[in-house]
Amino acid sequence: MKIAAGILVGLVAALHLYFLVLEMFLWTAPRTRAAFGTTEEFANASKALAANQGLYNGFLVAGLVYGLIASSLAFQVFFLICVIVAGLYGAVTANRRILLVQALPGALALAAVLIAR
């Protein structure tokens, strides 16, 4: 079960690395605008805000990867809870789909980590 938990934590980290790339580097690209439902004008106006969001996703990635490398239950649990809270907040304030894309994978990884310990 520890291997499965590690894989799930790694997948959550990879997902947030993908969010980082989208938000920091590809925010104004047509495919990213389509994925987030934004116009070219809005994407250009909000580019700095999106990059800031991407940076925070990078911090989540760093914490999860460190938790995996150091085999730190505390780091994995803390950063997975951060992922879940961010997903819940995003689902309430921005788009319900965030619940499935962010909070659910985080919750499944957290459950696996806790069961595996």
PyRosetta script that sets phi, psi and omega in degrees:
from pyrosetta import init, pose_from_sequence

init()
pose = pose_from_sequence("MKIAAGILVGLVAALHLYFLVLEMFLWTAPRTRAAFGTTEEFANASKALAANQGLYNGFLVAGLVYGLIASSLAFQVFFLICVIVAGLYGAVTANRRILLVQALPGALALAAVLIAR")
pose.set_psi(1, -28.4)
pose.set_omega(1, 179.6)
pose.set_phi(2, -64.1)
pose.set_psi(2, -35.9)
pose.set_omega(2, 178.6)
pose.set_phi(3, -66.4)
pose.set_psi(3, -45.0)
pose.set_omega(3, 178.5)
pose.set_phi(4, -61.3)
pose.set_psi(4, -41.7)
pose.set_omega(4, 178.4)
pose.set_phi(5, -62.6)
pose.set_psi(5, -43.8)
pose.set_omega(5, 178.4)
pose.set_phi(6, -62.1)
pose.set_psi(6, -39.4)
pose.set_omega(6, 177.9)
pose.set_phi(7, -64.0)
pose.set_psi(7, -43.7)
pose.set_omega(7, 179.4)
pose.set_phi(8, -64.2)
pose.set_psi(8, -41.7)
pose.set_omega(8, 177.1)
pose.set_phi(9, -62.3)
pose.set_psi(9, -42.9)
pose.set_omega(9, 177.7)
pose.set_phi(10, -62.2)
pose.set_psi(10, -38.0)
pose.set_omega(10, 177.7)
pose.set_phi(11, -66.8)
pose.set_psi(11, -39.9)
pose.set_omega(11, 176.7)
pose.set_phi(12, -63.7)
pose.set_psi(12, -42.1)
pose.set_omega(12, 177.5)
pose.set_phi(13, -62.0)
pose.set_psi(13, -43.3)
pose.set_omega(13, 179.6)
pose.set_phi(14, -63.5)
pose.set_psi(14, -39.7)
pose.set_omega(14, 178.0)
pose.set_phi(15, -60.3)
pose.set_psi(15, -42.9)
pose.set_omega(15, -179.6)
pose.set_phi(16, -74.6)
pose.set_psi(16, -27.6)
pose.set_omega(16, 172.2)
pose.set_phi(17, -65.2)
pose.set_psi(17, -40.5)
pose.set_omega(17, 176.1)
pose.set_phi(18, -61.5)
pose.set_psi(18, -44.3)
pose.set_omega(18, 176.9)
pose.set_phi(19, -60.0)
pose.set_psi(19, -41.4)
pose.set_omega(19, 178.0)
pose.set_phi(20, -57.1)
pose.set_psi(20, -48.0)
pose.set_omega(20, -178.5)
pose.set_phi(21, -62.7)
pose.set_psi(21, -45.4)
pose.set_omega(21, 179.1)
pose.set_phi(22, -59.7)
pose.set_psi(22, -47.4)
pose.set_omega(22, -172.8)
pose.set_phi(23, -78.6)
pose.set_psi(23, -33.3)
pose.set_omega(23, -177.2)
pose.set_phi(24, -89.6)
pose.set_psi(24, -33.2)
pose.set_omega(24, -170.6)
pose.set_phi(25, -120.8)
pose.set_psi(25, -24.1)
pose.set_omega(25, -174.9)
pose.set_phi(26, -119.7)
pose.set_psi(26, 17.2)
pose.set_omega(26, -173.0)
pose.set_phi(27, -57.1)
pose.set_psi(27, -36.3)
pose.set_omega(27, -176.7)
pose.set_phi(28, -94.8)
pose.set_psi(28, -0.7)
pose.set_omega(28, 179.2)
pose.set_phi(29, -69.0)
pose.set_psi(29, 145.8)
pose.set_omega(29, -177.6)
pose.set_phi(30, -54.9)
pose.set_psi(30, -41.9)
pose.set_omega(30, -179.0)
pose.set_phi(31, -66.7)
pose.set_psi(31, -38.1)
pose.set_omega(31, 178.8)
pose.set_phi(32, -68.7)
pose.set_psi(32, -42.4)
pose.set_omega(32, 177.9)
pose.set_phi(33, -60.6)
pose.set_psi(33, -39.5)
pose.set_omega(33, 178.6)
pose.set_phi(34, -66.0)
pose.set_psi(34, -41.8)
pose.set_omega(34, -179.5)
pose.set_phi(35, -63.5)
pose.set_psi(35, -37.9)
pose.set_omega(35, -178.6)
pose.set_phi(36, -95.4)
pose.set_psi(36, -3.9)
pose.set_omega(36, 178.5)
pose.set_phi(37, 67.2)
pose.set_psi(37, 40.2)
pose.set_omega(37, -178.8)
pose.set_phi(38, -113.1)
pose.set_psi(38, 155.8)
pose.set_omega(38, 175.9)
pose.set_phi(39, -86.2)
pose.set_psi(39, 165.5)
pose.set_omega(39, 177.6)
pose.set_phi(40, -61.7)
pose.set_psi(40, -40.8)
pose.set_omega(40, -179.7)
pose.set_phi(41, -63.0)
pose.set_psi(41, -46.3)
pose.set_omega(41, 179.3)
pose.set_phi(42, -64.3)
pose.set_psi(42, -43.0)
pose.set_omega(42, -179.3)
pose.set_phi(43, -60.4)
pose.set_psi(43, -43.2)
pose.set_omega(43, 178.9)
pose.set_phi(44, -65.6)
pose.set_psi(44, -40.3)
pose.set_omega(44, -178.6)
pose.set_phi(45, -70.8)
pose.set_psi(45, -28.2)
pose.set_omega(45, -174.9)
pose.set_phi(46, -106.4)
pose.set_psi(46, 13.2)
pose.set_omega(46, -175.5)
pose.set_phi(47, -56.9)
pose.set_psi(47, -44.0)
pose.set_omega(47, -179.1)
pose.set_phi(48, -67.7)
pose.set_psi(48, -38.1)
pose.set_omega(48, 177.9)
pose.set_phi(49, -65.0)
pose.set_psi(49, -42.2)
pose.set_omega(49, 179.0)
pose.set_phi(50, -64.0)
pose.set_psi(50, -39.7)
pose.set_omega(50, 178.2)
pose.set_phi(51, -62.8)
pose.set_psi(51, -38.2)
pose.set_omega(51, 176.8)
pose.set_phi(52, -62.9)
pose.set_psi(52, -43.6)
pose.set_omega(52, 175.9)
pose.set_phi(53, -59.3)
pose.set_psi(53, -43.6)
pose.set_omega(53, 179.4)
pose.set_phi(54, -61.3)
pose.set_psi(54, -38.3)
pose.set_omega(54, 177.8)
pose.set_phi(55, -61.3)
pose.set_psi(55, -42.1)
pose.set_omega(55, 177.9)
pose.set_phi(56, -63.6)
pose.set_psi(56, -36.6)
pose.set_omega(56, 175.0)
pose.set_phi(57, -63.2)
pose.set_psi(57, -34.7)
pose.set_omega(57, 176.4)
pose.set_phi(58, -63.0)
pose.set_psi(58, -36.9)
pose.set_omega(58, 176.8)
pose.set_phi(59, -65.0)
pose.set_psi(59, -37.8)
pose.set_omega(59, 176.6)
pose.set_phi(60, -63.2)
pose.set_psi(60, -43.5)
pose.set_omega(60, 178.2)
pose.set_phi(61, -59.5)
pose.set_psi(61, -47.6)
pose.set_omega(61, -178.3)
pose.set_phi(62, -59.6)
pose.set_psi(62, -44.1)
pose.set_omega(62, -179.9)
pose.set_phi(63, -65.8)
pose.set_psi(63, -42.1)
pose.set_omega(63, 179.6)
pose.set_phi(64, -67.8)
pose.set_psi(64, -42.2)
pose.set_omega(64, 179.2)
pose.set_phi(65, -65.4)
pose.set_psi(65, -42.5)
pose.set_omega(65, 177.0)
pose.set_phi(66, -60.6)
pose.set_psi(66, -42.8)
pose.set_omega(66, 178.8)
pose.set_phi(67, -58.6)
pose.set_psi(67, -37.4)
pose.set_omega(67, 178.1)
pose.set_phi(68, -71.6)
pose.set_psi(68, -47.5)
pose.set_omega(68, -177.3)
pose.set_phi(69, -63.8)
pose.set_psi(69, -42.9)
pose.set_omega(69, -177.7)
pose.set_phi(70, -86.4)
pose.set_psi(70, 0.2)
pose.set_omega(70, -174.5)
pose.set_phi(71, 50.5)
pose.set_psi(71, 43.3)
pose.set_omega(71, -177.1)
pose.set_phi(72, -95.8)
pose.set_psi(72, 107.7)
pose.set_omega(72, 176.5)
pose.set_phi(73, -59.6)
pose.set_psi(73, -42.8)
pose.set_omega(73, -178.1)
pose.set_phi(74, -60.2)
pose.set_psi(74, -44.6)
pose.set_omega(74, 179.7)
pose.set_phi(75, -65.2)
pose.set_psi(75, -44.5)
pose.set_omega(75, -179.1)
pose.set_phi(76, -62.1)
pose.set_psi(76, -46.7)
pose.set_omega(76, -179.3)
pose.set_phi(77, -63.9)
pose.set_psi(77, -47.5)
pose.set_omega(77, -178.5)
pose.set_phi(78, -58.8)
pose.set_psi(78, -50.5)
pose.set_omega(78, -175.7)
pose.set_phi(79, -72.9)
pose.set_psi(79, -29.9)
pose.set_omega(79, 174.0)
pose.set_phi(80, -68.3)
pose.set_psi(80, -37.9)
pose.set_omega(80, 175.4)
pose.set_phi(81, -63.7)
pose.set_psi(81, -40.2)
pose.set_omega(81, 175.6)
pose.set_phi(82, -58.8)
pose.set_psi(82, -44.3)
pose.set_omega(82, 178.5)
pose.set_phi(83, -60.0)
pose.set_psi(83, -45.6)
pose.set_omega(83, -178.3)
pose.set_phi(84, -64.6)
pose.set_psi(84, -46.2)
pose.set_omega(84, 179.8)
pose.set_phi(85, -61.8)
pose.set_psi(85, -44.4)
pose.set_omega(85, 178.1)
pose.set_phi(86, -61.5)
pose.set_psi(86, -40.1)
pose.set_omega(86, 177.9)
pose.set_phi(87, -65.1)
pose.set_psi(87, -42.1)
pose.set_omega(87, 177.7)
pose.set_phi(88, -64.2)
pose.set_psi(88, -43.9)
pose.set_omega(88, 179.4)
pose.set_phi(89, -63.4)
pose.set_psi(89, -44.0)
pose.set_omega(89, 178.3)
pose.set_phi(90, -62.9)
pose.set_psi(90, -38.2)
pose.set_omega(90, 179.1)
pose.set_phi(91, -65.6)
pose.set_psi(91, -36.5)
pose.set_omega(91, -179.7)
pose.set_phi(92, -76.8)
pose.set_psi(92, -38.5)
pose.set_omega(92, -171.4)
pose.set_phi(93, -99.7)
pose.set_psi(93, -22.5)
pose.set_omega(93, -173.9)
pose.set_phi(94, -121.2)
pose.set_psi(94, -61.6)
pose.set_omega(94, -174.0)
pose.set_phi(95, -157.3)
pose.set_psi(95, 128.9)
pose.set_omega(95, -178.7)
pose.set_phi(96, -60.5)
pose.set_psi(96, -25.7)
pose.set_omega(96, -179.5)
pose.set_phi(97, -59.7)
pose.set_psi(97, -26.0)
pose.set_omega(97, 179.4)
pose.set_phi(98, -60.8)
pose.set_psi(98, -28.1)
pose.set_omega(98, 177.5)
pose.set_phi(99, -58.3)
pose.set_psi(99, -42.8)
pose.set_omega(99, -178.7)
pose.set_phi(100, -80.1)
pose.set_psi(100, -35.1)
pose.set_omega(100, -174.0)
pose.set_phi(101, -80.8)
pose.set_psi(101, -32.7)
pose.set_omega(101, -174.3)
pose.set_phi(102, -117.5)
pose.set_psi(102, -53.8)
pose.set_omega(102, -173.8)
pose.set_phi(103, -68.5)
pose.set_psi(103, -43.1)
pose.set_omega(103, -178.0)
pose.set_phi(104, -63.2)
pose.set_psi(104, -48.8)
pose.set_omega(104, 176.6)
pose.set_phi(105, -59.5)
pose.set_psi(105, -38.7)
pose.set_omega(105, 177.7)
pose.set_phi(106, -62.9)
pose.set_psi(106, -42.0)
pose.set_omega(106, -179.8)
pose.set_phi(107, -67.2)
pose.set_psi(107, -40.3)
pose.set_omega(107, 178.4)
pose.set_phi(108, -65.3)
pose.set_psi(108, -41.7)
pose.set_omega(108, 177.2)
pose.set_phi(109, -64.7)
pose.set_psi(109, -41.9)
pose.set_omega(109, 178.8)
pose.set_phi(110, -61.6)
pose.set_psi(110, -45.3)
pose.set_omega(110, 179.2)
pose.set_phi(111, -59.3)
pose.set_psi(111, -44.9)
pose.set_omega(111, -179.6)
pose.set_phi(112, -63.6)
pose.set_psi(112, -41.6)
pose.set_omega(112, 179.6)
pose.set_phi(113, -62.7)
pose.set_psi(113, -43.9)
pose.set_omega(113, -177.8)
pose.set_phi(114, -69.8)
pose.set_psi(114, -37.0)
pose.set_omega(114, 178.4)
pose.set_phi(115, -68.8)
pose.set_psi(115, -37.1)
pose.set_omega(115, -176.0)
pose.set_phi(116, -73.2)
pose.set_psi(116, -20.8)
pose.set_omega(116, -175.2)
pose.set_phi(117, -69.9)
pose.dump_pdb("model.pdb")
